[in-house]
Amino acid sequence: MVAEEVKSVEVYEVGPTLTFSMGPQHPGTGHFRMVITVLGDTVVRCDPDPGFVHRGEEKMCEYKTWITNIPHLERPAILDAAGMVYPYVLAVERLMGVEPPERAKYLRVIMAELQRICSHLYWLGLMGVFAGHATMYMWCFGDREYLVDLTQLIGGQRITHSYFVPGGVRNDAPAKVPKELVKEFRRYYRMMLGRDYGGEVPEDFRRYALAVCEFFDTRLDEYYRMLLDSSIFIYRTKGVGVLRREDAVSLGVVGPVLRGSGVRSDTRIDEPYDAYPYIKFNVPTMDGCDSYSRMMVGYYEMKESVRIIEQAIEQMPDGPVKLKQHPVSIRVPAGEVFASAEAARGQCSFYIRSDGTDRPYRVKICSPSFRNLIALPHLIRDVRVADIPIIYWSLNYWPVECDR
Amino acid sequence: MPAAEEALNRIVDDLKKKFGDKVLEVVIEPKKIAKVLVAPECIKEVAQYLKSEWAMDYIKGVTGVDLSRLPDKPQEALEVIYHVGSMSSEDLRGVTFSLSTKVSLSNPVMPSLTGVWRGAEMHEREVYEMLGVNFEGHPDMRRLLLPEFWSDKPPLRKDYAVPGRER
């Protein structure tokens, strides 16, 4: 490689301020850098510098076929693979003019909500670490394991399962749960809640999933007492990083950030898709507009997700889970489509243009983290340096999802 | 969602009436997309009108498309599409309206809409680096995701081929 020639050197007048990089190796920020300018302990400017994990997903989409695009489109947010690939699948289905079978709609909803909880648990657990509460991280990851097991039972993989395909889901949920898992759940239940599970833990998949949901709901109440209601956490997050309602709308932020600023907007309600119209759930919003509100919205969303999973499991009809079509090569007519779904971090939208060939002509991913990115320089201004991690993580910003 | 389709039809009709010949093309397909194509000179005016009259105050994304390899009608142009919605109007909840314009591939310049939709700032920066569209009046026209030393063509243009991969 030829070394780049230095053509000119710019010299800046720095004055009394100090500019430094936060990241990309910061333990909390992930592969993301913020160029922070401080005056004493106060941040005067924050310039986000994403792109360290840019992998050219959109260009890659033009090289792969409609079906082989699915696995790599999950990679931007592996904890929330279902949420990322959901709008892609919806968009392709709308271009093709097909509807998935009823059972597939429910299975998709269950998978999406399971992954929403898993993603939010990661958010909440790391928020505990940022706020100096490492126990929360251990709790969240311990409990998450049983939800990830459910994902594995349904989709075959713990996180990136490539479960959704245009025209349904890849396979049906199993009828039975392995004995070892049931035994393990029983042990964990006793360890965490200090009492035995009432009666036998069911081996039937539906009833086992309901048991896990019930267990997790109880644990959520403990999370509230442990972290969200603790005075240290409230002191660190309340009034920190205030994003007013009108700013939230004009900046175009999504998900818990938008709802934490008091805007009741959720794609699952606004433009319902798949089985969501048949399920009753609330869209939690908070008026505090601060980091605390955003975390609380995330917390209540987990409660709602548990309700959604319980309803979906009970209402799920029997039947096929996939349309009869070629497993690899599908025909997608020419046209344009813009489809959205509610991923864990907020509304995720895909613009797809098809030219009638076996590959997309153009795929644009409007990922939630990219849309929340603009809130960072807005919020990290006139704050203390110590508040940067709290504000940053309260946006649930995921660098890979932003860079794609 | 018939209500949303109806609202989109009303917006498109209103734009046609208000801007007449300036509306160059309309693509309206239920459940897929509602798109209005205007000339780059008047896109700012149309955007301003959408925001003030139809309460389209929420930007969802900006897409750039290179049209030079479309199989049926290739054009030496880049299309820039703004996907917008509304948070202040209850009737327009869940509606996405796409406002687009075409700029030439040789001289891709168009006015920035950050003055209308503040949230378009990062989206326009992405279109700038990925397709090379210059947005006039953008407050901070720098690269965003690509490495600083990138010296090839804008990568999402169709004439940029990914090394080591064949289409």
Interface residues (C-beta under 8 A of the other chain):
Chain A: E4 P50 G51 H54 G56 E58 K59 M60 E62 Y63 R94 L95 V249 S250 L251 G252 V253 V263 S265 T267 D270 E271 A334 G335 E336 V337 F338 S340 Q347 S349 Y351 R353 D355 G356 T357 R359 Y361 R362 K364 C366 F370 R371 L373 I374 D403
Chain B: M1 A4 V27 E29 K31 K32 I33 K35 D57 Y58 I59 K60 G61 T63 V65 D66 R69 L70 P71 D72 I81 H83 M87 S88 R93 G94 T96 S98 W117 R118 G119 A120 E121 M122 H123 E126 M130 R143 L144 L145 L146 P147 F149 P155 L156 Y160 V162 R165 R167
